[in-house]
Amino acid sequence: MLKLDRPPYSAEDTFAACISRVRVPALKAKLAAATQAIRDASDAYVAAAEAQALDQIVRDPLVNGTVTTAEMEAVYTDRMAKQSGPGRAIYDDIFAAAKGRCPLCAHRTVTTLDHHLPKAHYPALAIVPVNLIPACSDCNKAKLASVPHAPEDVSIHPYFDDVADERWLFADVVQVAPASMRFRVEPSTAWDALRAERVRRHFRGLKLSSLYGSEAAEELLNIRHLLIGLQASGGVDHVRAYLEEHAESCLQARLNGWRGAAYEAWAKSDWFCDGGFAAVG
């Protein structure tokens, strides 16, 4: 889970850009009349997000009492996300802000923008920049159109929740052949109970333990031969020293990265350092 700066675009300017080429006068007038409602929805969203209370945002199928959910979805799909849409430049800037890495899983490649609160249930937020998050397709699909019904249900928001500066991701070696890894959340003592539970649910909902475990298995496959050589030349101590050095380096680079947690767990496991790494199924 990576922190991102909020997009530098207002909801009203984004909406104005998106509807700038609407040719049907009646539709354009109806959409333009909803500008204040969209601005108000954006302001309410920011206030709720800062208070960890996005579950309190009211769902309404109409914007300004007249614009339907389908019409707002079309504004996003055809006039913002579409390559030739008038709002595409804003879409592209938001997309690029993550520098290619999905902030929701902190691992896979960004392929789309995810609506933190789904546009199907919150049409007033369909084009609101702070509701649009760069994401990989897997995280986007895992979230689908889920609606939070309690504060704990609100997934971690890259624009409003900074969980990168406190250590919370840890791992444990599972003594099987081949050795495997189980990742877990251990909340920071600096967090309140709500943030801790939100991180746990985000982690479970996106199945990050499975993702990170798969990556750790591939990492072990790549270093197994090296570890066998270290054990042959210097025994357990050489193996552990190598793993500890890599754990420290990886954790310096990303405090809650799966690689740092994996190397740390491997280094702490006597079974692993004493040859468990070489076990094959």
Backbone bond lengths (Angstrom), bond angles and torsions (degrees), N, CA, C in turn:
res aa  C-N    CA-C-N  psi(-1)  N-CA   C-N-CA  omega(-1)  CA-C   N-CA-C  phi
1 M - - - 1.450 - - 1.525 108.48 -
2 L 1.304 115.59 114.14 1.452 121.28 -173.64 1.521 110.60 -110.95
3 K 1.337 116.19 144.83 1.467 121.86 178.20 1.520 109.31 -84.59
4 L 1.333 115.58 137.65 1.457 122.06 175.14 1.520 109.49 -126.84
5 D 1.326 116.36 149.81 1.458 120.29 173.00 1.529 109.23 -70.12
6 R 1.303 116.07 149.12 1.462 119.59 177.47 1.531 110.03 -67.50
7 P 1.319 117.49 144.73 1.466 120.20 178.58 1.528 110.61 -60.44
8 P 1.332 117.63 142.15 1.470 120.90 -176.74 1.522 113.43 -85.29
9 Y 1.315 117.53 30.96 1.464 121.47 -177.15 1.521 109.73 -119.65
10 S 1.325 116.01 135.98 1.461 119.82 176.11 1.519 109.95 -80.26
11 A 1.316 115.66 158.52 1.464 120.12 178.78 1.524 111.15 -64.44
12 E 1.345 116.59 -41.49 1.459 118.77 -176.78 1.526 112.42 -68.49
13 D 1.338 117.58 -39.02 1.465 119.84 178.29 1.528 110.87 -67.33
14 T 1.312 116.01 -39.02 1.468 119.87 178.18 1.523 110.67 -64.61
15 F 1.320 116.21 -44.47 1.467 120.34 179.29 1.526 110.80 -63.64
16 A 1.327 116.19 -41.93 1.469 119.88 179.43 1.520 111.03 -61.12
17 A 1.329 116.49 -41.20 1.467 119.88 178.63 1.524 110.42 -64.41
18 C 1.313 116.33 -42.19 1.467 120.19 -176.68 1.526 112.78 -65.42
19 I 1.325 117.20 -36.84 1.471 119.14 -175.93 1.528 112.35 -96.81
20 S 1.320 116.82 7.39 1.469 120.28 -174.62 1.522 113.70 -63.48
21 R 1.322 118.10 -23.13 1.461 120.22 -177.30 1.528 113.15 -109.21
22 V 1.309 117.46 13.25 1.464 119.82 176.64 1.526 108.34 -65.03
23 R 1.319 116.86 125.40 1.466 121.04 -172.95 1.521 113.87 -96.88
24 V 1.314 117.10 -20.96 1.467 119.92 -179.57 1.529 108.36 -81.57
25 P 1.329 118.37 112.65 1.468 120.93 -174.09 1.526 114.44 -54.28
26 A 1.321 117.18 -44.17 1.465 119.61 -177.53 1.526 111.49 -65.18
27 L 1.333 116.59 -41.32 1.463 120.48 178.86 1.517 110.71 -67.18
28 K 1.337 116.14 -41.97 1.464 118.98 -179.40 1.525 110.60 -63.44
29 A 1.318 116.92 -40.93 1.458 120.39 179.23 1.528 110.89 -64.37
30 K 1.331 116.03 -41.31 1.468 120.06 179.76 1.527 111.01 -64.47
31 L 1.328 116.15 -43.18 1.462 120.04 179.21 1.524 110.97 -66.36
32 A 1.322 116.94 -45.93 1.466 120.57 -178.94 1.524 111.32 -60.43
33 A 1.324 116.40 -35.11 1.463 120.43 179.91 1.527 112.14 -67.26
34 A 1.323 116.88 -16.14 1.471 121.11 -179.73 1.524 112.72 -89.91
35 T 1.325 117.56 1.57 1.472 120.90 -175.75 1.526 112.26 -57.38
36 Q 1.335 116.90 -46.39 1.462 119.73 -178.93 1.526 111.19 -63.52
37 A 1.321 116.77 -38.40 1.470 120.30 179.05 1.523 110.91 -63.81
38 I 1.317 116.52 -37.30 1.466 120.48 178.95 1.522 110.35 -71.32
39 R 1.333 116.64 -38.97 1.467 119.48 175.85 1.527 110.11 -61.63
40 D 1.318 116.34 -44.80 1.467 120.12 179.67 1.531 111.19 -63.31
41 A 1.328 116.38 -39.48 1.469 120.30 178.77 1.519 110.73 -63.63
42 S 1.322 116.23 -39.47 1.466 120.47 178.47 1.523 111.01 -65.24
43 D 1.334 116.85 -43.65 1.467 120.57 179.58 1.529 110.94 -62.94
44 A 1.324 116.17 -42.20 1.467 120.15 179.15 1.523 110.82 -65.23
45 Y 1.309 115.97 -36.56 1.469 122.09 179.40 1.525 110.34 -63.60
46 V 1.323 116.73 -47.54 1.468 120.50 -179.31 1.524 110.42 -61.01
47 A 1.327 116.56 -45.87 1.464 120.01 179.72 1.526 111.14 -61.10
48 A 1.322 116.75 -41.78 1.465 120.55 -179.93 1.521 111.38 -68.99
49 A 1.320 117.22 -41.12 1.466 120.66 -179.77 1.519 110.92 -63.49
50 E 1.314 116.95 -40.00 1.465 120.47 179.81 1.525 111.62 -67.27
51 A 1.324 116.61 -23.42 1.466 121.55 179.91 1.527 112.72 -100.13
52 Q 1.343 117.49 10.41 1.471 122.49 -176.12 1.530 110.70 54.46
53 A 1.329 115.84 43.93 1.465 120.04 -174.28 1.525 112.46 -133.56
54 L 1.324 117.76 35.06 1.460 119.55 179.95 1.525 112.77 -65.54
55 D 1.318 116.99 -17.02 1.465 119.16 175.50 1.525 111.77 -66.37
56 Q 1.336 116.80 -16.16 1.459 121.32 -178.96 1.526 113.12 -84.96
57 I 1.331 117.47 -8.77 1.462 120.20 178.11 1.531 108.97 -65.05
58 V 1.311 115.60 126.85 1.470 121.14 -176.29 1.524 110.61 -78.24
59 R 1.315 115.71 133.47 1.466 120.89 175.75 1.523 109.54 -83.50
60 D 1.322 115.19 134.47 1.463 120.61 179.55 1.518 107.85 -144.53
61 P 1.328 118.93 122.97 1.464 120.97 -178.20 1.520 113.71 -71.13
62 L 1.338 116.71 -11.43 1.462 121.00 179.68 1.524 110.47 -119.21
63 V 1.314 116.04 144.54 1.460 122.18 174.41 1.522 107.00 -107.54
64 N 1.313 115.73 125.69 1.468 120.95 -177.61 1.528 111.83 61.74
65 G 1.317 116.36 19.57 1.451 120.56 177.55 1.508 115.78 77.48
66 T 1.339 117.20 -2.25 1.470 119.80 -175.16 1.522 114.22 -133.08
67 V 1.313 118.17 -35.56 1.468 121.55 -176.27 1.525 108.85 -82.69
68 T 1.313 116.42 124.13 1.464 121.02 -175.32 1.527 111.94 -81.68
69 T 1.322 114.10 165.07 1.462 120.05 175.53 1.520 110.49 -59.03
70 A 1.317 117.20 -43.93 1.468 120.99 180.00 1.522 111.50 -60.74
71 E 1.315 116.84 -38.54 1.471 120.04 179.64 1.526 111.01 -68.28
72 M 1.323 117.47 -39.36 1.465 119.72 178.22 1.525 111.14 -70.80
73 E 1.318 117.39 -37.12 1.463 119.67 175.73 1.523 110.59 -62.63
74 A 1.327 116.77 -37.32 1.464 120.65 178.27 1.522 111.12 -67.68
75 V 1.334 117.10 -36.55 1.469 119.56 176.71 1.525 109.40 -59.87
76 Y 1.331 116.53 -44.88 1.465 119.41 179.42 1.525 111.50 -67.17
77 T 1.316 117.07 -51.70 1.466 121.37 -173.04 1.523 112.57 -67.49
78 D 1.326 116.67 -45.43 1.463 120.57 -173.56 1.522 114.00 -92.49
79 R 1.337 117.22 -23.13 1.455 119.06 -172.16 1.531 114.07 -118.68
80 M 1.338 116.00 -3.67 1.467 119.35 175.95 1.525 111.43 -126.60
81 A 1.333 116.59 -53.15 1.467 119.68 -177.70 1.524 112.66 -76.92
82 K 1.308 117.40 -29.05 1.460 121.02 -179.16 1.523 110.91 -64.21
83 Q 1.329 116.65 139.35 1.459 121.74 -174.65 1.526 112.64 -54.41
84 S 1.319 116.80 -37.39 1.466 120.87 -177.53 1.526 112.96 -95.95
85 G 1.324 117.32 6.28 1.459 120.74 -177.34 1.519 112.46 -69.73
86 P 1.330 118.30 149.79 1.468 121.33 -178.73 1.526 113.61 -67.00
87 G 1.331 117.26 -19.58 1.462 120.16 177.70 1.516 113.52 -97.88
88 R 1.330 116.71 8.12 1.466 120.32 -174.49 1.526 112.84 -64.28
89 A 1.318 118.76 -32.27 1.470 120.09 -179.69 1.524 110.93 -61.74
90 I 1.321 116.82 -38.17 1.464 120.64 177.53 1.525 109.82 -68.60
91 Y 1.323 116.55 -43.10 1.469 121.67 175.67 1.526 110.10 -54.20
92 D 1.319 116.25 -48.46 1.465 120.57 -176.84 1.524 111.79 -64.05
93 D 1.334 117.56 -38.26 1.464 120.26 179.36 1.526 111.03 -66.14
94 I 1.316 116.82 -41.61 1.466 120.15 177.71 1.524 109.95 -64.64
95 F 1.313 116.31 -43.08 1.469 122.84 178.73 1.529 110.79 -58.07
96 A 1.339 115.96 -44.89 1.467 120.91 -174.48 1.522 113.28 -74.04
97 A 1.328 117.24 -18.07 1.465 120.35 -174.77 1.519 113.01 -62.04
98 A 1.321 117.31 -25.41 1.469 120.73 -178.86 1.519 112.91 -82.14
99 K 1.329 116.04 -4.67 1.473 121.41 -179.62 1.534 111.95 53.97
100 G 1.319 115.23 37.74 1.456 120.68 172.13 1.507 116.69 90.64
101 R 1.343 118.26 -17.32 1.473 119.81 -175.15 1.527 110.65 -105.46
102 C 1.316 115.87 128.22 1.464 120.92 -179.13 1.535 110.31 -62.25
103 P 1.331 118.59 122.20 1.464 119.93 -179.53 1.525 113.61 -75.01
104 L 1.322 117.51 -13.11 1.463 120.42 -177.99 1.525 112.21 -80.13
105 C 1.332 116.72 -37.76 1.470 120.55 177.42 1.524 111.82 -109.42
106 A 1.331 116.89 -12.68 1.469 123.15 -179.74 1.521 112.60 61.04
107 H 1.333 116.56 26.84 1.460 117.82 -177.03 1.526 113.96 -142.40
108 R 1.323 117.38 -55.32 1.461 119.80 -172.78 1.529 111.78 -79.49
109 T 1.329 114.54 171.39 1.458 121.80 -175.27 1.527 111.63 -83.56
110 V 1.328 115.79 137.56 1.465 121.46 176.65 1.525 109.76 -65.84
111 T 1.324 116.10 131.30 1.465 121.03 178.55 1.524 112.78 -129.18
112 T 1.333 117.81 -10.79 1.462 120.09 -174.00 1.524 109.55 -159.03
113 L 1.330 116.31 178.86 1.459 121.56 168.96 1.524 107.84 -107.27
114 D 1.306 115.81 132.65 1.461 122.26 178.56 1.525 109.40 -100.21
115 H 1.324 116.57 135.97 1.462 120.96 172.12 1.529 107.64 -82.90
116 H 1.319 116.33 112.46 1.468 119.22 -177.60 1.531 109.91 -58.35
117 L 1.313 116.97 -47.25 1.461 121.65 166.35 1.521 105.83 -104.09
118 P 1.330 117.96 122.19 1.466 121.12 -169.33 1.531 113.85 -63.10
119 K 1.318 114.71 138.05 1.467 120.40 -178.00 1.518 112.31 -64.79
120 A 1.328 118.26 -24.63 1.465 120.88 178.84 1.523 112.04 -65.63
121 H 1.325 116.75 -24.74 1.464 121.26 -179.08 1.525 112.79 -111.60
122 Y 1.324 116.63 -18.55 1.462 121.73 -179.28 1.531 108.87 -131.07
123 P 1.331 118.34 68.88 1.465 120.62 -173.86 1.525 114.12 -60.70
124 A 1.326 118.07 -27.68 1.463 119.94 179.00 1.522 111.73 -66.03
125 L 1.328 116.74 -16.71 1.468 121.37 -178.99 1.524 112.40 -103.41
126 A 1.321 117.62 9.19 1.468 121.35 -173.33 1.516 113.56 -58.87
127 I 1.339 117.22 -35.45 1.478 119.71 -178.42 1.531 111.80 -118.78
128 V 1.321 117.42 9.60 1.468 120.76 -179.08 1.529 109.19 -70.98
129 P 1.332 118.46 118.61 1.471 120.84 -172.74 1.524 115.37 -55.29
130 V 1.340 118.22 -38.82 1.473 118.84 -177.77 1.523 112.41 -71.44
131 N 1.331 117.14 -8.85 1.467 120.61 175.84 1.523 111.87 -96.52
132 L 1.322 116.79 -1.95 1.466 121.86 -177.15 1.521 109.77 -107.68
133 I 1.324 116.34 120.59 1.465 121.59 -173.61 1.522 110.37 -123.96
134 P 1.329 118.38 130.05 1.473 119.96 174.39 1.525 109.19 -59.74
135 A 1.321 116.87 135.32 1.468 119.77 -176.10 1.517 111.08 -152.71
136 C 1.325 115.30 158.91 1.464 120.49 172.14 1.523 108.62 -81.68
137 S 1.302 116.65 163.31 1.464 119.79 -177.65 1.527 111.76 -65.66
138 D 1.336 117.87 -34.92 1.463 120.50 -178.87 1.527 111.49 -65.53
139 C 1.328 117.12 -44.67 1.464 119.91 178.72 1.521 110.57 -67.25
140 N 1.317 116.30 -39.50 1.456 120.89 178.53 1.528 110.89 -60.37
141 K 1.328 116.52 -44.13 1.466 120.75 -179.92 1.530 111.35 -70.34
142 A 1.323 116.94 -35.75 1.467 120.01 -179.55 1.524 110.94 -65.01
143 K 1.330 116.02 -34.98 1.463 119.47 179.62 1.522 111.77 -77.85
144 L 1.336 115.70 -34.69 1.462 121.93 -178.91 1.529 110.30 47.32
145 A 1.318 117.39 -134.13 1.469 121.05 -179.26 1.523 110.21 -108.21
146 S 1.326 116.48 38.23 1.461 120.58 -177.21 1.527 110.89 -65.68
147 V 1.320 114.91 140.85 1.460 122.38 -178.19 1.523 108.82 -116.88
148 P 1.329 118.99 127.72 1.466 120.35 178.99 1.525 111.37 -74.21
149 H 1.322 116.21 131.80 1.461 121.11 179.32 1.527 111.75 -108.30
150 A 1.328 116.64 -6.72 1.460 122.31 178.47 1.524 107.64 -149.67
151 P 1.320 118.79 159.96 1.467 120.56 -179.32 1.529 113.00 -55.19
152 E 1.349 116.58 -34.80 1.463 120.16 -178.15 1.527 112.52 -69.32
153 D 1.344 116.18 -18.92 1.465 120.24 -177.97 1.526 112.98 -79.07
154 V 1.312 117.11 -14.31 1.466 120.61 -175.66 1.524 109.15 -76.13
155 S 1.322 116.44 116.88 1.466 119.74 -178.97 1.527 110.46 -68.06
156 I 1.316 115.67 161.45 1.460 121.07 -178.21 1.524 110.01 -61.96
157 H 1.324 115.29 132.70 1.465 122.03 -175.79 1.529 109.40 -105.69
158 P 1.329 118.17 116.65 1.469 120.76 -176.85 1.524 114.95 -59.40
159 Y 1.333 117.93 -24.04 1.461 120.51 -179.51 1.526 112.97 -86.83
160 F 1.312 117.77 -20.17 1.463 120.77 -172.57 1.527 114.61 -124.21
161 D 1.316 118.69 -18.66 1.466 121.85 -177.62 1.524 109.91 -114.09
162 D 1.309 116.49 114.02 1.465 120.19 178.14 1.525 108.93 -101.68
163 V 1.324 115.34 100.94 1.465 119.90 178.92 1.529 110.53 -114.58
164 A 1.326 115.89 17.84 1.464 119.93 -176.14 1.524 113.06 -88.49
165 D 1.334 118.12 -19.61 1.463 120.68 -174.03 1.520 113.62 -92.29
166 E 1.316 117.33 -8.75 1.465 121.68 178.69 1.527 108.76 -117.04
167 R 1.320 116.85 136.73 1.467 121.04 -178.47 1.527 110.14 -72.45
168 W 1.337 115.62 128.69 1.464 120.05 177.54 1.531 113.41 -141.53
169 L 1.332 118.23 -16.37 1.463 120.86 -178.30 1.528 110.33 -96.48
170 F 1.329 115.79 124.38 1.459 121.78 178.78 1.525 108.65 -135.18
171 A 1.322 115.61 167.71 1.465 119.84 -178.72 1.522 110.05 -142.72
172 D 1.311 115.34 159.04 1.462 122.68 177.21 1.520 108.93 -132.39
173 V 1.319 115.81 140.29 1.463 121.06 177.05 1.523 109.31 -78.08
174 V 1.312 115.60 133.82 1.464 121.59 174.65 1.524 107.15 -101.19
175 Q 1.328 116.51 120.83 1.469 121.38 -173.34 1.527 111.14 -81.65
176 V 1.304 114.75 78.77 1.464 122.44 176.08 1.521 106.95 -132.20
177 A 1.322 116.59 173.11 1.461 120.75 177.76 1.536 108.90 -116.12
178 P 1.343 117.64 117.80 1.466 126.40 -4.02 1.527 111.94 -74.38
179 A 1.338 115.73 159.63 1.462 120.92 -179.55 1.522 110.02 -56.92
180 S 1.315 116.01 138.95 1.462 119.17 177.80 1.523 109.43 -126.40
181 M 1.323 115.55 178.93 1.457 121.07 -171.97 1.523 109.53 -135.37
182 R 1.321 116.06 137.00 1.464 121.05 175.18 1.528 108.10 -117.02
183 F 1.310 116.11 121.41 1.464 121.23 179.96 1.523 109.86 -95.30
184 R 1.326 115.70 149.90 1.461 120.30 -176.83 1.528 110.44 -150.02
185 V 1.314 114.74 160.64 1.464 122.14 176.10 1.520 108.89 -98.06
186 E 1.308 116.09 127.56 1.462 122.65 172.83 1.526 106.26 -123.25
187 P 1.332 118.16 95.42 1.463 121.37 -171.09 1.521 113.48 -57.02
188 S 1.316 114.87 145.39 1.456 120.90 175.56 1.525 109.85 -67.25
189 T 1.318 116.08 143.99 1.467 120.20 177.24 1.526 111.17 -69.24
190 A 1.334 116.87 -13.18 1.465 120.59 178.55 1.525 112.16 -79.18
191 W 1.321 117.50 -11.81 1.463 121.18 -177.98 1.521 111.82 -88.35
192 D 1.329 114.95 153.85 1.457 118.61 169.40 1.527 108.72 -81.27
193 A 1.322 116.06 168.97 1.466 120.61 -175.31 1.520 112.13 -62.54
194 L 1.328 117.33 -34.14 1.463 120.73 -179.07 1.520 111.19 -66.34
195 R 1.324 117.08 -46.76 1.470 118.91 179.93 1.527 110.50 -63.16
196 A 1.314 117.07 -40.08 1.466 120.59 179.25 1.526 111.14 -59.38
197 E 1.329 116.64 -44.98 1.464 119.87 -179.21 1.522 110.99 -69.47
198 R 1.318 117.46 -35.71 1.466 120.01 177.92 1.521 111.03 -64.11
199 V 1.329 117.37 -39.81 1.467 120.12 177.54 1.524 110.06 -64.86
200 R 1.323 117.26 -43.28 1.470 120.27 178.44 1.527 110.95 -58.54
201 R 1.315 116.82 -46.32 1.467 120.12 -177.47 1.526 111.82 -69.62
202 H 1.312 116.73 -37.20 1.465 120.64 175.40 1.528 109.37 -60.24
203 F 1.317 116.15 -45.45 1.464 122.66 -179.15 1.526 111.08 -61.86
204 R 1.327 115.91 -45.02 1.466 120.25 179.42 1.525 111.43 -70.54
205 G 1.316 116.57 -44.38 1.454 120.72 -175.37 1.516 113.51 -61.84
206 L 1.323 117.04 -35.53 1.462 121.28 179.44 1.527 112.14 -93.21
207 K 1.336 116.29 3.77 1.474 122.29 177.26 1.533 111.33 54.17
208 L 1.326 115.27 47.65 1.462 119.68 -175.83 1.521 112.70 -73.18
209 S 1.330 118.55 -27.80 1.463 119.39 176.90 1.520 110.34 -61.87
210 S 1.312 116.45 -41.82 1.467 120.84 178.44 1.524 111.28 -65.67
211 L 1.333 116.40 -44.21 1.468 120.49 178.86 1.522 110.81 -60.62
212 Y 1.326 116.67 -50.56 1.463 120.17 -177.53 1.522 111.44 -67.92
213 G 1.323 117.06 -35.24 1.459 120.02 177.73 1.512 111.89 -63.10
214 S 1.322 116.66 -39.34 1.462 121.22 177.43 1.520 111.11 -64.64
215 E 1.328 116.12 -41.65 1.465 119.93 178.75 1.528 111.01 -66.39
216 A 1.328 117.00 -39.01 1.466 120.50 179.03 1.522 111.05 -65.03
217 A 1.323 117.29 -36.95 1.465 120.81 177.65 1.521 110.78 -62.52
218 E 1.318 116.65 -40.39 1.465 120.72 177.67 1.525 110.76 -67.61
219 E 1.333 116.54 -38.39 1.464 120.67 178.09 1.530 110.58 -62.85
220 L 1.324 116.23 -43.20 1.463 119.95 179.13 1.521 110.99 -63.11
221 L 1.306 116.74 -40.31 1.462 120.41 177.63 1.527 110.67 -57.85
222 N 1.330 116.32 -38.04 1.461 120.82 -177.61 1.528 113.56 -74.65
223 I 1.341 117.54 -26.87 1.470 119.09 -176.95 1.527 112.95 -106.96
224 R 1.318 118.43 -1.82 1.468 120.72 -175.30 1.532 111.64 -57.39
225 H 1.327 117.31 -46.33 1.468 120.36 -179.04 1.524 110.67 -61.51
226 L 1.322 117.01 -40.49 1.461 120.93 178.84 1.528 110.30 -63.02
227 L 1.333 117.51 -43.35 1.462 120.84 -179.67 1.523 111.94 -65.42
228 I 1.318 116.67 -36.30 1.468 120.04 176.25 1.525 109.99 -61.08
229 G 1.327 116.50 -41.33 1.462 120.58 178.31 1.517 111.98 -65.97
230 L 1.329 117.21 -41.33 1.460 120.69 178.78 1.522 111.18 -64.28
231 Q 1.317 116.67 -39.50 1.462 120.05 178.38 1.525 111.07 -64.97
232 A 1.317 116.36 -39.49 1.464 120.34 -179.32 1.524 111.60 -66.70
233 S 1.336 116.86 -35.21 1.467 119.95 -175.75 1.523 113.75 -89.45
234 G 1.338 117.39 -28.70 1.463 118.52 -175.02 1.504 115.83 -142.97
235 G 1.307 117.25 6.22 1.454 120.83 176.58 1.521 113.90 72.07
236 V 1.326 114.04 -160.99 1.465 121.46 -175.61 1.522 112.02 -57.75
237 D 1.319 117.24 -39.33 1.463 120.45 -175.89 1.522 112.04 -62.03
238 H 1.315 117.60 -39.59 1.466 120.55 179.30 1.527 110.83 -67.77
239 V 1.307 115.53 -40.85 1.469 119.40 178.44 1.525 110.14 -61.99
240 R 1.324 116.28 -48.53 1.463 120.22 -178.00 1.527 111.61 -63.83
241 A 1.323 117.02 -40.80 1.467 120.36 -179.50 1.525 111.07 -61.56
242 Y 1.323 115.82 -41.38 1.467 120.05 178.71 1.531 110.39 -62.61
243 L 1.314 116.10 -45.76 1.460 120.67 -178.15 1.523 111.43 -66.65
244 E 1.325 117.17 -40.27 1.466 120.67 178.89 1.520 111.30 -64.84
245 E 1.326 116.54 -40.67 1.465 120.44 179.36 1.530 110.67 -62.58
246 H 1.314 115.98 -43.06 1.461 119.45 -179.90 1.528 111.27 -70.83
247 A 1.314 117.41 -35.79 1.465 120.28 177.22 1.519 110.39 -60.84
248 E 1.321 116.55 -46.30 1.463 120.78 -179.35 1.525 111.28 -61.41
249 S 1.321 116.33 -44.45 1.464 120.37 -179.63 1.528 111.27 -64.04
250 C 1.329 116.75 -44.68 1.467 120.84 -178.54 1.523 111.66 -66.95
251 L 1.326 117.18 -38.63 1.458 120.29 179.97 1.520 111.50 -70.99
252 Q 1.324 117.05 -28.98 1.461 120.06 173.85 1.519 110.54 -67.21
253 A 1.316 116.31 -37.50 1.467 120.90 -179.12 1.522 111.21 -72.00
254 R 1.334 117.15 -43.13 1.464 122.07 -179.68 1.517 108.31 -149.53
255 L 1.322 115.69 107.86 1.461 121.68 -172.10 1.528 112.61 -58.58
256 N 1.321 116.04 -33.89 1.464 119.93 -179.03 1.519 112.34 -117.51
257 G 1.321 115.84 34.21 1.452 120.23 175.12 1.518 110.87 -82.16
258 W 1.328 116.95 148.14 1.466 119.94 -178.53 1.520 111.60 -63.75
259 R 1.319 117.67 -33.06 1.465 120.16 -175.55 1.531 110.90 -66.81
260 G 1.317 117.15 -43.53 1.461 119.95 177.86 1.514 112.00 -63.35
261 A 1.332 116.62 -42.78 1.469 120.39 178.51 1.522 111.06 -63.42
262 A 1.331 116.74 -38.19 1.466 120.60 -179.23 1.527 111.35 -66.89
263 Y 1.326 116.91 -49.31 1.468 119.56 -179.20 1.527 110.93 -62.58
264 E 1.318 116.97 -37.76 1.458 120.22 178.10 1.529 110.61 -62.89
265 A 1.328 116.89 -44.79 1.469 120.64 179.86 1.521 111.04 -64.96
266 W 1.321 117.10 -42.18 1.464 120.00 177.56 1.527 110.77 -60.13
267 A 1.335 116.46 -44.22 1.466 120.62 -177.91 1.528 111.71 -64.45
268 K 1.319 117.07 -32.20 1.462 120.73 -177.36 1.527 113.05 -82.64
269 S 1.318 117.28 -12.42 1.465 120.82 -176.76 1.525 111.19 -90.62
270 D 1.329 117.11 111.71 1.466 120.73 176.93 1.525 110.36 -60.82
271 W 1.315 116.22 -41.09 1.470 120.34 179.76 1.520 110.90 -59.58
272 F 1.313 116.39 -45.38 1.462 120.35 -178.32 1.528 110.63 -65.46
273 C 1.335 117.02 -48.12 1.467 120.85 -176.86 1.530 112.34 -67.12
274 D 1.318 116.96 -24.32 1.462 120.91 -178.34 1.528 112.34 -91.88
275 G 1.316 116.12 18.77 1.460 119.34 174.17 1.506 115.33 121.28
276 G 1.342 117.31 -5.59 1.457 120.08 178.91 1.514 112.66 -60.40
277 F 1.321 115.55 -27.87 1.472 120.43 179.03 1.525 111.93 -62.71
278 A 1.323 116.86 -25.22 1.470 120.78 -175.31 1.521 112.88 -88.34
279 A 1.336 116.98 -8.98 1.467 119.93 -177.66 1.524 110.24 -66.02
280 V 1.297 115.70 137.04 1.462 120.70 177.56 1.522 108.58 -124.30
281 G 1.345 114.73 150.06 1.455 119.14 -178.10 1.513 112.51 -79.64
